[in-house]
Amino acid sequence: MNLFIGIDGGQTSLKCIIVNDSGHILGEGNGPGLIHLAAQGSRERYLESLHSALHQAWAKAKLAPQPVAALGLGLTGVEFNSPEAEIVRGLVTQVQAAQTIAIDNDAYSALMGAHQGQPGVIVISGTGSIALGVNEAGQRQRVGGWGWLVGDEGSAVAIGRDGLRAALHDNDGSGPKTQLTQAFLHYFDIRHYADVKRKIYASDFGARGFAALAAIVSQCAANEDTVACSLIQQHGAALATQAQAVIQGLHLPTQHQRVSPMSGAFAHVHGLQNAFITTLATIQPSAIFTSPAQSALMGAVFMARKAWQMKLK
């Protein structure tokens, strides 16, 4: 019996599953979140997290740790065939033997899970954003994902940042009136916007700080604030444009134009998913909206199986 391992590693936690040939999950495990491989202590953190998750998974499977046919890893901050991927490969082999190992970023494992290893597109809108797709030939294309300083349209970071910008314009008299102005004063617990700079330029604010502001924009949009609603509409449309670029760039035939919106901003920012769906339906009428079929963790298993099949050819 061949065994396969899937690993989904992010900043919050690392998750691991062991499955058999039929896809039945034998055991699951968890480990601490990862940090970027450029950071001090990152390799030790990787080893600790991998060891913890694998130990739990083998124990729950009631099996002694053993070599597996293939292992797939979808990891934050690691790109396919990159120097970081090779570092991870060396670390993984210290804790788990496998005949073949597939390593990619967590967006790709999410894509594999969403469409069960088949062609399609995902659009992730969380703290950041990215659109990613793959065609029948295995070619992939990404659009966006350039980070919060220069991109991440449609993300919680961008929505929060632009919401605050709209409030500042209202405060200055250079933009339309909006509920956001008073809402952000209350959020930051300040009386005057002259005090907001010390909040947002603090070293610990950054992307996560701006992402938290999306909830304020969402609340104002739910209260029918015109500026907040317009802002969310624009960001939903930007995500739709990215999805269209992936579909057209990969020349996906109609039956493979499956698009799955994923992650927290779609679920929690009022009107964002609707703006995305309605815009994409207008600019790419052949797109088919689907919910993700499987998780990114199962997507890592699909990666492992694919690598195993390629090895057998």
C-alpha positions as a Markdown table, in Angstrom:
| # | Residue | x | y | z |
|---|---|---|---|---|
| 1 | Met | 0.0 | 0.0 | 0.0 |
| 2 | Asn | 1.4 | 3.4 | -1.0 |
| 3 | Leu | 1.0 | 6.2 | 1.5 |
| 4 | Phe | 1.0 | 9.9 | 0.7 |
| 5 | Ile | 1.5 | 13.0 | 2.9 |
| 6 | Gly | 0.1 | 16.4 | 2.4 |
| 7 | Ile | 1.4 | 19.5 | 4.3 |
| 8 | Asp | -0.1 | 23.0 | 4.4 |
| 9 | Gly | 2.1 | 25.4 | 6.1 |
| 10 | Gly | 1.3 | 29.0 | 7.0 |
| 11 | Gln | 2.2 | 31.7 | 9.5 |
| 12 | Thr | -0.5 | 30.6 | 11.9 |
| 13 | Ser | 0.1 | 26.8 | 11.9 |
| 14 | Leu | 1.3 | 23.8 | 9.9 |
| 15 | Lys | -1.2 | 21.0 | 9.1 |
| 16 | Cys | -0.4 | 17.5 | 8.0 |
| 17 | Ile | -2.4 | 14.5 | 6.8 |
| 18 | Ile | -1.5 | 10.9 | 5.8 |
| 19 | Val | -3.7 | 9.2 | 3.2 |
| 20 | Asn | -3.6 | 5.8 | 1.5 |
| 21 | Asp | -4.1 | 4.8 | -2.2 |
| 22 | Ser | -7.8 | 5.3 | -2.0 |
| 23 | Gly | -7.6 | 8.8 | -0.5 |
| 24 | His | -8.7 | 7.7 | 2.9 |
| 25 | Ile | -7.3 | 9.9 | 5.7 |
| 26 | Leu | -5.3 | 7.8 | 8.1 |
| 27 | Gly | -4.0 | 10.4 | 10.4 |
| 28 | Glu | -3.7 | 14.2 | 11.0 |
| 29 | Gly | -1.3 | 16.4 | 12.8 |
| 30 | Asn | -0.5 | 20.1 | 13.6 |
| 31 | Gly | 2.6 | 22.1 | 14.2 |
| 32 | Pro | 3.5 | 25.7 | 15.1 |
| 33 | Gly | 3.3 | 28.4 | 12.4 |
| 34 | Leu | 6.2 | 29.0 | 10.1 |
| 35 | Ile | 8.4 | 32.1 | 9.6 |
| 36 | His | 10.1 | 33.2 | 6.4 |
| 37 | Leu | 13.3 | 31.3 | 5.7 |
| 38 | Ala | 15.3 | 34.5 | 5.6 |
| 39 | Ala | 14.5 | 35.1 | 9.3 |
| 40 | Gln | 16.7 | 34.0 | 12.1 |
| 41 | Gly | 15.7 | 30.7 | 13.6 |
| 42 | Ser | 13.5 | 29.8 | 10.6 |
| 43 | Arg | 15.1 | 26.4 | 9.9 |
| 44 | Glu | 14.8 | 25.4 | 13.5 |
| 45 | Arg | 11.1 | 26.4 | 13.5 |
| 46 | Tyr | 10.5 | 24.4 | 10.3 |
| 47 | Leu | 12.0 | 21.3 | 11.8 |
| 48 | Glu | 10.1 | 21.7 | 15.0 |
| 49 | Ser | 6.8 | 22.2 | 13.2 |
| 50 | Leu | 7.3 | 19.4 | 10.8 |
| 51 | His | 8.4 | 17.0 | 13.5 |
| 52 | Ser | 5.4 | 17.8 | 15.7 |
| 53 | Ala | 2.8 | 17.5 | 12.9 |
| 54 | Leu | 4.2 | 14.3 | 11.5 |
| 55 | His | 4.6 | 12.7 | 14.9 |
| 56 | Gln | 0.9 | 13.4 | 15.7 |
| 57 | Ala | -0.2 | 12.2 | 12.2 |
| 58 | Trp | 1.6 | 8.9 | 12.5 |
| 59 | Ala | 0.3 | 8.4 | 16.0 |
| 60 | Lys | -3.3 | 9.0 | 15.0 |
| 61 | Ala | -2.8 | 6.7 | 12.1 |
| 62 | Lys | -1.6 | 4.0 | 14.6 |
| 63 | Leu | 1.4 | 3.4 | 12.3 |
| 64 | Ala | 5.1 | 3.5 | 12.9 |
| 65 | Pro | 6.7 | 6.3 | 11.0 |
| 66 | Gln | 7.8 | 5.0 | 7.7 |
| 67 | Pro | 8.9 | 6.1 | 4.2 |
| 68 | Val | 6.0 | 7.2 | 1.9 |
| 69 | Ala | 5.5 | 7.2 | -1.8 |
| 70 | Ala | 5.3 | 11.0 | -2.1 |
| 71 | Leu | 5.0 | 14.1 | 0.1 |
| 72 | Gly | 3.5 | 17.4 | -1.1 |
| 73 | Leu | 4.0 | 20.7 | 0.7 |
| 74 | Gly | 2.1 | 24.0 | 0.1 |
| 75 | Leu | 4.0 | 26.6 | 2.0 |
| 76 | Thr | 3.7 | 30.3 | 2.6 |
| 77 | Gly | 6.7 | 32.3 | 1.2 |
| 78 | Val | 8.0 | 29.4 | -0.8 |
| 79 | Glu | 7.9 | 29.4 | -4.6 |
| 80 | Phe | 8.2 | 26.4 | -6.9 |
| 81 | Asn | 11.7 | 25.5 | -7.9 |
| 82 | Ser | 13.2 | 28.3 | -5.8 |
| 83 | Pro | 16.2 | 28.4 | -3.5 |
| 84 | Glu | 13.8 | 28.4 | -0.6 |
| 85 | Ala | 12.1 | 25.2 | -1.9 |
| 86 | Glu | 15.5 | 23.5 | -1.9 |
| 87 | Ile | 16.2 | 24.5 | 1.6 |
| 88 | Val | 12.8 | 23.1 | 2.6 |
| 89 | Arg | 13.6 | 19.9 | 0.7 |
| 90 | Gly | 16.7 | 19.4 | 2.8 |
| 91 | Leu | 14.8 | 20.0 | 6.0 |
| 92 | Val | 12.0 | 17.7 | 5.2 |
| 93 | Thr | 14.3 | 14.8 | 4.5 |
| 94 | Gln | 15.6 | 15.1 | 8.0 |
| 95 | Val | 12.2 | 14.2 | 9.5 |
| 96 | Gln | 10.3 | 12.2 | 6.8 |
| 97 | Ala | 11.6 | 9.8 | 4.1 |
| 98 | Ala | 9.7 | 9.9 | 0.8 |
| 99 | Gln | 10.4 | 8.6 | -2.7 |
| 100 | Thr | 9.5 | 12.0 | -4.2 |
| 101 | Ile | 8.8 | 15.4 | -2.7 |
| 102 | Ala | 6.7 | 18.2 | -4.3 |
| 103 | Ile | 7.1 | 21.7 | -2.9 |
| 104 | Asp | 5.2 | 24.8 | -3.9 |
| 105 | Asn | 3.5 | 27.9 | -2.5 |
| 106 | Asp | 0.3 | 27.7 | -0.5 |
| 107 | Ala | -1.7 | 29.4 | -3.2 |
| 108 | Tyr | -0.9 | 26.5 | -5.6 |
| 109 | Ser | -1.9 | 23.9 | -3.1 |
| 110 | Ala | -5.2 | 25.9 | -2.6 |
| 111 | Leu | -5.7 | 25.8 | -6.3 |
| 112 | Met | -5.1 | 22.0 | -6.5 |
| 113 | Gly | -7.6 | 21.5 | -3.6 |
| 114 | Ala | -10.2 | 23.8 | -5.0 |
| 115 | His | -10.4 | 22.0 | -8.3 |
| 116 | Gln | -9.2 | 18.5 | -7.2 |
| 117 | Gly | -6.1 | 18.7 | -9.3 |
| 118 | Gln | -8.0 | 19.7 | -12.4 |
| 119 | Pro | -7.7 | 22.9 | -14.5 |
| 120 | Gly | -9.3 | 26.0 | -13.1 |
| 121 | Val | -8.8 | 29.3 | -11.3 |
| 122 | Ile | -8.8 | 30.6 | -7.8 |
| 123 | Val | -8.9 | 34.1 | -6.5 |
| 124 | Ile | -7.7 | 34.5 | -3.0 |
| 125 | Ser | -8.7 | 37.6 | -1.0 |
| 126 | Gly | -7.4 | 37.6 | 2.5 |
| 127 | Thr | -4.9 | 39.9 | 4.1 |
| 128 | Gly | -3.4 | 39.9 | 0.6 |
| 129 | Ser | -4.8 | 38.8 | -2.8 |
| 130 | Ile | -3.8 | 36.8 | -5.8 |
| 131 | Ala | -5.4 | 35.1 | -8.8 |
| 132 | Leu | -3.9 | 31.8 | -9.9 |
| 133 | Gly | -4.9 | 29.2 | -12.5 |
| 134 | Val | -3.7 | 26.1 | -14.3 |
| 135 | Asn | -4.6 | 24.6 | -17.6 |
| 136 | Glu | -4.8 | 21.0 | -18.9 |
| 137 | Ala | -1.2 | 21.1 | -20.0 |
| 138 | Gly | -0.1 | 22.0 | -16.5 |
| 139 | Gln | 0.8 | 25.6 | -17.4 |
| 140 | Arg | 0.0 | 28.0 | -14.6 |
| 141 | Gln | -0.5 | 31.8 | -14.5 |
| 142 | Arg | -0.7 | 34.1 | -11.6 |
| 143 | Val | -2.0 | 37.7 | -11.6 |
| 144 | Gly | -1.5 | 40.0 | -8.6 |
| 145 | Gly | 0.0 | 38.9 | -5.3 |
| 146 | Trp | 2.6 | 41.6 | -5.4 |
| 147 | Gly | 2.3 | 42.5 | -1.8 |
| 148 | Trp | 0.6 | 45.3 | 0.1 |
| 149 | Leu | 3.0 | 48.1 | -0.8 |
| 150 | Val | 2.5 | 47.9 | -4.6 |
| 151 | Gly | -0.5 | 45.7 | -5.1 |
| 152 | Asp | -3.0 | 43.3 | -3.4 |
| 153 | Glu | -6.0 | 44.9 | -5.0 |
| 154 | Gly | -9.2 | 43.5 | -3.5 |
| 155 | Ser | -7.5 | 42.4 | -0.3 |
| 156 | Ala | -8.4 | 43.4 | 3.3 |
| 157 | Val | -5.2 | 45.4 | 3.4 |
| 158 | Ala | -6.1 | 47.4 | 0.2 |
| 159 | Ile | -9.7 | 47.9 | 1.3 |
| 160 | Gly | -8.7 | 49.1 | 4.8 |
| 161 | Arg | -6.0 | 51.4 | 3.4 |
| 162 | Asp | -8.2 | 52.9 | 0.8 |
| 163 | Gly | -11.0 | 53.3 | 3.3 |
| 164 | Leu | -8.7 | 55.3 | 5.6 |
| 165 | Arg | -7.6 | 57.4 | 2.6 |
| 166 | Ala | -11.2 | 58.2 | 1.8 |
| 167 | Ala | -11.7 | 59.4 | 5.4 |
| 168 | Leu | -8.6 | 61.5 | 5.2 |
| 169 | His | -9.8 | 63.1 | 2.0 |
| 170 | Asp | -13.2 | 63.9 | 3.7 |
| 171 | Asn | -11.4 | 65.3 | 6.7 |
| 172 | Asp | -9.3 | 67.5 | 4.4 |
| 173 | Gly | -12.3 | 68.7 | 2.4 |
| 174 | Ser | -10.8 | 67.2 | -0.8 |
| 175 | Gly | -13.2 | 64.2 | -1.0 |
| 176 | Pro | -16.9 | 63.3 | -0.5 |
| 177 | Lys | -18.5 | 63.1 | 2.9 |
| 178 | Thr | -18.4 | 59.5 | 4.4 |
| 179 | Gln | -19.3 | 57.7 | 7.6 |
| 180 | Leu | -15.7 | 56.3 | 7.4 |
| 181 | Thr | -14.4 | 59.6 | 8.8 |
| 182 | Gln | -16.1 | 59.3 | 12.2 |
| 183 | Ala | -15.8 | 55.5 | 12.3 |
| 184 | Phe | -12.0 | 55.6 | 12.0 |
| 185 | Leu | -11.7 | 58.3 | 14.7 |
| 186 | His | -13.6 | 56.0 | 17.0 |
| 187 | Tyr | -11.5 | 53.0 | 15.9 |
| 188 | Phe | -8.2 | 54.7 | 16.6 |
| 189 | Asp | -9.6 | 56.4 | 19.7 |
| 190 | Ile | -8.4 | 59.8 | 18.6 |
| 191 | Arg | -10.1 | 63.2 | 18.4 |
| 192 | His | -8.2 | 64.6 | 15.4 |
| 193 | Tyr | -6.8 | 63.1 | 12.3 |
| 194 | Ala | -3.5 | 64.8 | 13.0 |
| 195 | Asp | -3.0 | 62.0 | 15.5 |
| 196 | Val | -3.5 | 59.1 | 13.1 |
| 197 | Lys | 0.0 | 59.2 | 11.7 |
| 198 | Arg | 1.6 | 58.0 | 14.9 |
| 199 | Lys | -0.8 | 55.0 | 14.8 |
| 200 | Ile | -0.4 | 53.9 | 11.2 |
| 201 | Tyr | 3.3 | 54.5 | 10.9 |
| 202 | Ala | 4.1 | 52.6 | 14.1 |
| 203 | Ser | 6.5 | 49.7 | 13.5 |
| 204 | Asp | 4.0 | 47.1 | 14.6 |
| 205 | Phe | 1.0 | 48.4 | 12.4 |
| 206 | Gly | 2.0 | 47.4 | 8.9 |
| 207 | Ala | -0.1 | 45.1 | 6.6 |
| 208 | Arg | -2.0 | 43.5 | 9.5 |
| 209 | Gly | -3.0 | 46.9 | 10.9 |
| 210 | Phe | -4.4 | 48.0 | 7.5 |
| 211 | Ala | -6.1 | 44.7 | 7.0 |
| 212 | Ala | -8.0 | 45.1 | 10.3 |
| 213 | Leu | -9.4 | 48.4 | 9.0 |
| 214 | Ala | -11.4 | 46.5 | 6.3 |
| 215 | Ala | -13.9 | 45.6 | 9.0 |
| 216 | Ile | -14.7 | 49.3 | 9.4 |
| 217 | Val | -15.2 | 49.8 | 5.7 |
| 218 | Ser | -17.4 | 46.7 | 5.6 |
| 219 | Gln | -19.6 | 48.0 | 8.5 |
| 220 | Cys | -20.0 | 51.4 | 6.8 |
| 221 | Ala | -20.9 | 49.7 | 3.5 |
| 222 | Ala | -23.5 | 47.6 | 5.3 |
| 223 | Asn | -24.9 | 50.9 | 6.6 |
| 224 | Glu | -25.2 | 52.0 | 2.9 |
| 225 | Asp | -22.4 | 54.6 | 3.0 |
| 226 | Thr | -21.9 | 55.6 | -0.6 |
| 227 | Val | -18.1 | 55.9 | -0.4 |
| 228 | Ala | -17.6 | 52.6 | 1.3 |
| 229 | Cys | -19.9 | 50.8 | -1.1 |
| 230 | Ser | -18.1 | 52.3 | -4.1 |
| 231 | Leu | -14.7 | 51.4 | -2.7 |
| 232 | Ile | -15.7 | 47.8 | -2.2 |
| 233 | Gln | -17.2 | 47.7 | -5.6 |
| 234 | Gln | -14.0 | 48.9 | -7.2 |
| 235 | His | -11.9 | 46.3 | -5.4 |
| 236 | Gly | -14.3 | 43.4 | -6.3 |
| 237 | Ala | -14.1 | 44.6 | -9.9 |
| 238 | Ala | -10.3 | 44.6 | -9.7 |
| 239 | Leu | -10.3 | 40.9 | -8.5 |
| 240 | Ala | -12.6 | 40.0 | -11.4 |
| 241 | Thr | -10.2 | 41.6 | -13.9 |
| 242 | Gln | -7.4 | 39.5 | -12.4 |
| 243 | Ala | -9.5 | 36.4 | -12.8 |
| 244 | Gln | -10.3 | 37.3 | -16.4 |
| 245 | Ala | -6.5 | 37.8 | -17.1 |
| 246 | Val | -5.7 | 34.3 | -15.8 |
| 247 | Ile | -8.5 | 32.7 | -17.9 |
| 248 | Gln | -7.4 | 34.5 | -21.0 |
| 249 | Gly | -3.7 | 34.1 | -20.4 |
| 250 | Leu | -4.1 | 30.3 | -20.1 |
| 251 | His | -6.6 | 30.1 | -23.0 |
| 252 | Leu | -8.9 | 28.0 | -20.8 |
| 253 | Pro | -11.7 | 26.4 | -22.7 |
| 254 | Thr | -15.2 | 27.1 | -21.4 |
| 255 | Gln | -15.5 | 23.8 | -19.5 |
| 256 | His | -12.3 | 24.7 | -17.5 |
| 257 | Gln | -13.2 | 28.3 | -16.7 |
| 258 | Arg | -14.1 | 27.3 | -13.2 |
| 259 | Val | -13.4 | 30.1 | -10.7 |
| 260 | Ser | -13.4 | 29.7 | -6.9 |
| 261 | Pro | -13.3 | 32.8 | -4.7 |
| 262 | Met | -11.4 | 32.0 | -1.5 |
| 263 | Ser | -10.4 | 33.3 | 1.9 |
| 264 | Gly | -11.7 | 35.6 | 4.5 |
| 265 | Ala | -12.2 | 39.0 | 2.8 |
| 266 | Phe | -14.8 | 37.4 | 0.4 |
| 267 | Ala | -16.7 | 36.1 | 3.4 |
| 268 | His | -16.4 | 39.1 | 5.8 |
| 269 | Val | -16.3 | 42.3 | 3.7 |
| 270 | His | -19.8 | 43.3 | 2.9 |
| 271 | Gly | -20.5 | 43.3 | -0.8 |
| 272 | Leu | -17.0 | 42.2 | -2.0 |
| 273 | Gln | -18.0 | 38.7 | -3.3 |
| 274 | Asn | -21.1 | 40.0 | -5.0 |
| 275 | Ala | -19.1 | 42.8 | -6.7 |
| 276 | Phe | -16.5 | 40.2 | -7.8 |
| 277 | Ile | -19.1 | 37.8 | -9.2 |
| 278 | Thr | -21.3 | 40.3 | -11.0 |
| 279 | Thr | -18.3 | 42.0 | -12.6 |
| 280 | Leu | -16.7 | 38.8 | -13.8 |
| 281 | Ala | -20.1 | 37.6 | -15.1 |
| 282 | Thr | -20.2 | 40.7 | -17.2 |
| 283 | Ile | -16.6 | 40.8 | -18.5 |
| 284 | Gln | -16.2 | 37.0 | -18.8 |
| 285 | Pro | -19.7 | 35.5 | -19.2 |
| 286 | Ser | -18.3 | 32.0 | -19.8 |
| 287 | Ala | -16.8 | 31.8 | -16.3 |
| 288 | Ile | -18.3 | 29.2 | -14.0 |
| 289 | Phe | -18.4 | 30.1 | -10.3 |
| 290 | Thr | -17.7 | 27.2 | -7.9 |
| 291 | Ser | -17.0 | 26.7 | -4.2 |
| 292 | Pro | -13.7 | 25.0 | -3.5 |
| 293 | Ala | -14.1 | 21.2 | -3.7 |
| 294 | Gln | -11.3 | 20.5 | -1.2 |
| 295 | Ser | -9.0 | 22.3 | 1.2 |
| 296 | Ala | -5.4 | 23.4 | 0.5 |
| 297 | Leu | -4.3 | 20.5 | 2.7 |
| 298 | Met | -5.9 | 18.1 | 0.3 |
| 299 | Gly | -4.4 | 20.1 | -2.5 |
| 300 | Ala | -1.0 | 19.2 | -1.1 |
| 301 | Val | -2.0 | 15.6 | -1.3 |
| 302 | Phe | -2.9 | 16.1 | -5.0 |
| 303 | Met | 0.5 | 17.6 | -5.5 |
| 304 | Ala | 2.1 | 14.5 | -3.9 |
| 305 | Arg | 0.0 | 12.1 | -6.1 |
| 306 | Lys | 0.9 | 14.1 | -9.2 |
| 307 | Ala | 4.6 | 14.0 | -8.4 |
| 308 | Trp | 4.3 | 10.2 | -7.8 |
| 309 | Gln | 2.6 | 9.6 | -11.1 |
| 310 | Met | 5.3 | 11.6 | -12.9 |
| 311 | Lys | 7.9 | 9.6 | -11.2 |
| 312 | Leu | 6.3 | 6.3 | -12.5 |
| 313 | Lys | 6.3 | 7.5 | -16.1 |
